[in-house]
Amino acid sequence: MHPFNCYSQMWKSLSDELFKPLSTLTTQNNEANPFFHIPVLGQELMEGLAVCAGGRYLDATVGGGGHSHLILQAASETEVIALDQDTHALAAAQLKLKGFDDRIHFHHTNFADYDPGDLKFDGIMADLGVSSTQFDQGDRGFSFRQTAPLDMRMNQQQTLTAADVINTWDEVELAKIFFTYGEERLSRKIARRIVDRRPFEMTTELAETIFHAVPRAYRYGRIHPATRVFQALRIVVNRELDVLETFLQKAPHWLKPEGRIGVISFHSLEDRIVKHTFKEASELLVLTKKPIVPTEAEIVANGRSRSAKLRLAERR
């Protein structure tokens, strides 16, 4: 077993950085790097992976580089292989981690398509969340809070967009994905209104149509009525659950004996896949009977961490 405290001398300075107020981090990072990344459950992930000197780690979703930065700082001579299908994210991570050029290697790929060859890893991690920057960049179309084209592609080299799904799929197909991937109980009503009013080009047009498709009492609940539909569209456009299942089937074979894998999910569909795949993999020992969730301090510092869940397993 790896010792849990091998990186402990580094952790205090790292945790001080993690729990700065979100507004401070946003301001500091935007000055140099608009694609900033506040690593969610960073301390818990470092402990779970037992990051140690000289280890090789795979960051399967590098994003803005926050988790890779923690790994590289946690112990000396660590090496990171960093993947992302978003070229903007890769460019941002390269900027953030330029001081570690000799210890980090970047690959533009979806984690389900990655082939490590003969490489084996001491630890593998994946943060499945859409980054703050992807939500906040208006032209990406992930959020209905800003007017933007209905895009939602993580990999902008692929052809399928959210507009293609909304404007060409039939009513039954739309209702099915809203219910399955968005867990939207009014999926049929919303799909019917969308088909009646399409075509749509912009995020806010679609959100307004969804808002008026639901009963008045449903419009002013805890979340906007379009939230679950937009989640479903994003999952479908990027095949998020399919590629997650593929990745989780492959990743255990990339680990060294006693190597560890940690996956951070942000909604129940992802978490369910991670939970069951870890449990059913004969080569893995599950380390988290229940998922690890953020502390109140982390939620205060970064509200977007609220729904995060971390599960860990070890190669037998």
N, C-alpha and C positions, 0 to 999 in steps of 0.2 A: 504494500500500500504506500502511496505517496504521503509524506508528512504534510499535515494541513498548515503548519506554521512556517513553511520554508520562505514565504514572501513577507512575513509579518512586519519586519523592520521597515519595509517600504510603504506599508499600508496607510499609516497615519496621514502622510502628506497627500496620498492619492485620495483618501476619503475626504480630507478638507476641501480638495478641488471639486469632488463629486457633489458635495452638499452646499456649495455656494448657491445663493438665490438664483433662480432661473433667469431673472432679468439681467443680472450681472454677467452670467455666462453667455447669454444671447448677445449682449453688447460687445463683450470682448471678442467673441468668435466671429461675429459679423464683420468686424473691422478688417480681418484678414482672410476669412473663409466663410462665405455665405452658407455653405452646406455643413453647418456645425452639427455635432452629435453628442448629446449627453448620454453616457452609457447607463442603461437601466440595470438595476440589480448588480452593479459592478462588483461590490465587495463579496456578495454571495456567490457570484460566478467565479471570481478568483479563488475563493475558498473551495468551491465545489470541484474546480478543475485541478486544484492543488498545484498551481503554477510554480515550477522550480527551475533553477539555473540550468541552462543548456537544453531545455526542452523545446520540442517542435510542436507548434500549435496551428490549427486551421481555423481561421475566422471566415465562416462560410457566407456571411452577410456583412461585409466590412462597413457599409454605410459611410458615415463621415469619419470613421476610424477610432471612435471612442473606446470600444472594448479592446481593439488591438493595441492601442496606446497603453491601456492598463496592463496588458500581458507583457509588453515590451519593457515597461517600467518595473514590473513586479519582481523580476529576478534577472540576474545578469546572463548574457549570452542566449537568451530565449530567441527563437526564430518563429516568424509568423508567415504563413501562406494566407493571403487575403483575397477573397472572391467577392465580386458583385456584378450584377447584370446591368446596373445603371452607370453609364459612363461619367455622369456628373458626380456621383458618389465616389467613384474611383479617383477622379481628379482631386476631389476634396480630401480624401484619405491620404493621397500621395503628398499633398501640401501639408497636412497636419503631421504626418509621420516622416517628413523628409530628413529628420535627424537620425533616423534608424535605417537608412538606405541599405546598409549591409546586412540587416537582419529581417527585412520584410520583402516579400515578393508578391506582386499583384497580378491577378488574372481577371480578365473581363469574361465572365461566364455565369450562367445560372448554376447554383450549387448542385442541382440534379444532373447536370451535364459534365461536372468536373471529374477528371480522371487523374488521380495522384500517381499512377504508375506504381513504382516500388516503394514510394514514401509511406512511412507509418508515423502516426502522430501520438504525442503524449496527451493531447487534449484537442477536442473539437467543440466549437461553439457556433450557434446560430441565433441571431436576434431577428425574429420574424416580423417585427413591427415596421410599418411604413414610417420613414423618418419625418421629423418635424419639418424639415426643409421641403420634402416632397409634398407635404400637405400645404405648406405656406407658399410655394412657388405657384403663382396663379396659372401659368401656362401649362402645367402638368395635368390639371383637371381632376385631381384626387378629391378636392373639397368643393362643396357647393357654397362655401362662405365667400368665394370670389368668383367673378365671372371669367370663365375660361372655356376653351374647347373641351368637348367630352373625349378625353384621351385616356388617361389612367395607365399608360404603359410604363412598367418599370424599365424594360428594355426597349428603347425607342427605335431599335432596328427591326422589331417585329411589326407585322402589318395590322393585326386585329386591334381595334380601339373600342372604347366604351360606346362611341357613336355608332359603330358598326353593329354592336349588339342591340342597342336600344332601337335603332331604326330598321333593322332587317329581321330580327328574330320574331317568331310569331308569339301571340298572346300566351299560349300554353307554356312555351319555353321560358318566356320572361317570368311568368308567375312561378314556375318551378324553381328558377334560380333565386328569385327574391325570397322564397320560402326556405329553400335548402341552404343557401349560403348567407342569407341575411337574417334568417329566422323571423321573417316578417309575416305576421298572421293575417294581414290584409293584402297579401300578395296578389290575389286575383283581381281585387278591386283596383289596385294600383296599375297592374298590367293592362287592364281593360282601358283605363283612362289614358295611359301612355300610347297605346296603339291608336286610339281615337284622335290624339292630338299630334302625333309625330308627323314630319321629322323634327328632331331636336339637334341643335348644334352646340349649345352652350350649357354649362353646368347649372346656372341659375334658372334657365328656362325649365329644365327637367325638374329641379327641386321645387319650383313653384307649382308645376303640374301635380307632383306627388302631394304637396301640401293641400291642394284643393280636392284631391281624389279621396281623402280620408274624412271621416266624420269630424265635426267641429271639436268634439271633446278629445279627439285623438291628436289634434294639431298642436296642442300646447302642453304636451307631456314632458317627461324628463329630458328627452332627446327630440331633435327635429324629425318629423316623419320621413324625411329623405335619407336619414343616416344609414339605416339597414339596407336600403336599396343601393346606395353608393358602395357600401361594403361588399355586397353581392357582386356588383359590376366589377369592382377591382379584383376580387378573387377569380372571377371567370376570365377576365381579360388576361390576367397573368398566370392562370392555371395554378394558383397558389397551393391548393390542397393536393393536387396531383403531383406537383414537383416536390412538395414536402414529403409525401409518402415515398417517392422514389429516393430522395436523399436519405431518409431514415432507414431504408432498406440497405443502402450501400455503406453508410458512414461507419457502422460498427466494425466493418472489415478493414477500415483504414486505421484503426486504433492499435497501438502496441498493447501487449498484455498489461492490465491494470491502468491503461489509458482511460480517460473519461470524456464523456460527451455531455454538454449542457445546452438545452434549448429553451429560449424565452419566447413564449407565445402571448398573444394579446386578445384572443377571443376563444370561446369554448370549442369551436370547430377544430382549431389548431391544437389546442391543449388535449382534446380527446384523442387525436391522432398520435401525438407524442406519447401520451400515457399508455395507450394500448400497444403501440409499436415497441416501446421499451420493455413492456411486460412480456410480450410474446417473443422477443428476440432471445434465443437460447444462449447466445454469446454474451449477453449483457446481464449485469446485476444491477437492479434498480436501487438507487440511493435515496430517492425521495418518495416516500409513500404518499405524501401530500405535497402539492407544489409549494415552492418558496415564493412569497409575495413581498412587495416593498414594505419597508417600515414607514411609519407616519412621517418621519423626518424626510425621507426620500420623496414621498408624495407631496409634501409641502414645497420641497425644492424643485420638483419636476412633476407637475400635475399629470402629465401624459404617461407617467409610470403606473398610474393607479390600477390599471387592469392587467399588468404584467404578471406572468407566472413562469417560474423556472423549474424545470425538471432535470434531474441528473442521473446518469447511469455509468457503470464501469465495465470495461471489457474483462471478462473472466480470464 
